[in-house]
């Protein structure tokens, strides 16, 4: 009972510590956001022309309009907030990393820091791409679309909403490589899976580009879709490099950990030395050893031929040496199968029932 209460107290204290740390992190972010927004409001004369640059490139010196009394104030206020959020982005990434770092093992803390850093870089790249490429192209198309029926008069709120949605949407879509790398770390992918997912990625990029870009022309949609596909391919290349590097590392580890089977050298078996005791030879054997010409040779046929052209039947015999051959083996005759040794009288046994095998006729007693 005491142990359960101690565990509950520990869990409650741990949760309270996490909530307190989260509150501290959020407080730091709010303070930094308010400070950055205040600085943007102070220096709005330098920041607002930067925000209106895409509009100036498409519409010239035409001023934006607002349709309610607080339109001008809302325009400056939201510019200050959005610019303050952009300035707070590095602090936000740092606070997220510091909050999740205690829950990660040491081997994953470095990877998490790199992922957050690359996430910020890709977000900024997407925002810059939307600001310098996508938004001017979209505004140029929209300005010349249906000019014979309507005239373009943009409000400050609509332009600011269009600018923020375009840039933030592209910044989020530029997170494709990190999403792919995160999935690969959770569940390792294969090159075949990456190739099979290409068609669905193309469809998704085209749909996302159609949603982000309000223009129906395919050129402006391709301006957004092609960079998304390029960013995805960068992530796919990073995953492929990681896959091949892991395979090479696993092969190297396997070759080091697996002991090599060394085949033993073949054992040289020396034949036993022959007994070199003196041997007794007969006179004929001694003569054959001393005179090698007297060794037995094969019977040679004569190469002479007779008058009719047939081979001569004469045979030339070389001198031979008589050998002391052992006598032939004698075959021992076994007794025939019909021979049977008579059984002794004691070997005759009488069944207990006094009858023979068929159970009918009695067995005669042997005399």
GIMOQUI-V580297 format. One line per field, one symbol per residue. ss: DSSP state (2 for helix, 1 for strand, 0 for the rest). burial: b if it has 9 or more other C-alpha atoms within 8 Angstrom, else e. Layout:
ss=???
burial=???
This chain:
ss=0222222222222222222222222222222222222222220222222220222222200000100000222222222222222222222222222222222002222222222222222222222222222222222222200000000000122222222222222222200222222222220000222222022222222222222200000222222222222222222222222222222222222222200000000000000000000000002222222202220000011000100000100011000000000000000000000000000022200000001000000100000
burial=eeeeeeeeeeeeeeeeeeeebbeebeeebeebbbbbbbebbeebeebbeeeeebbbebeeeeeeebeeeebbebbbbebbbbbbbebbbebbbebebebeeeeeeeeebeebbebbbbbbebbbbbbbbbbbebbbbbbbbebeeebeeeeeeebbbebbeebebbbbbbbbbbbbbbebbebbeeeebeeeebeeeeeebbeebbebbbebbebeeeebbbbbbeebbebbbbbbebbbeebeeeeeeeeeeeeeeeeeeeeeeeeeeeeeeeeeeeeeeeeeebebeeeeebbeeeeeebeebeeeeeebeeeeebeebeeeeeeeeeeeeeeeeeeeeeeeeeeeeeeeeebbeeeeeeeeeee
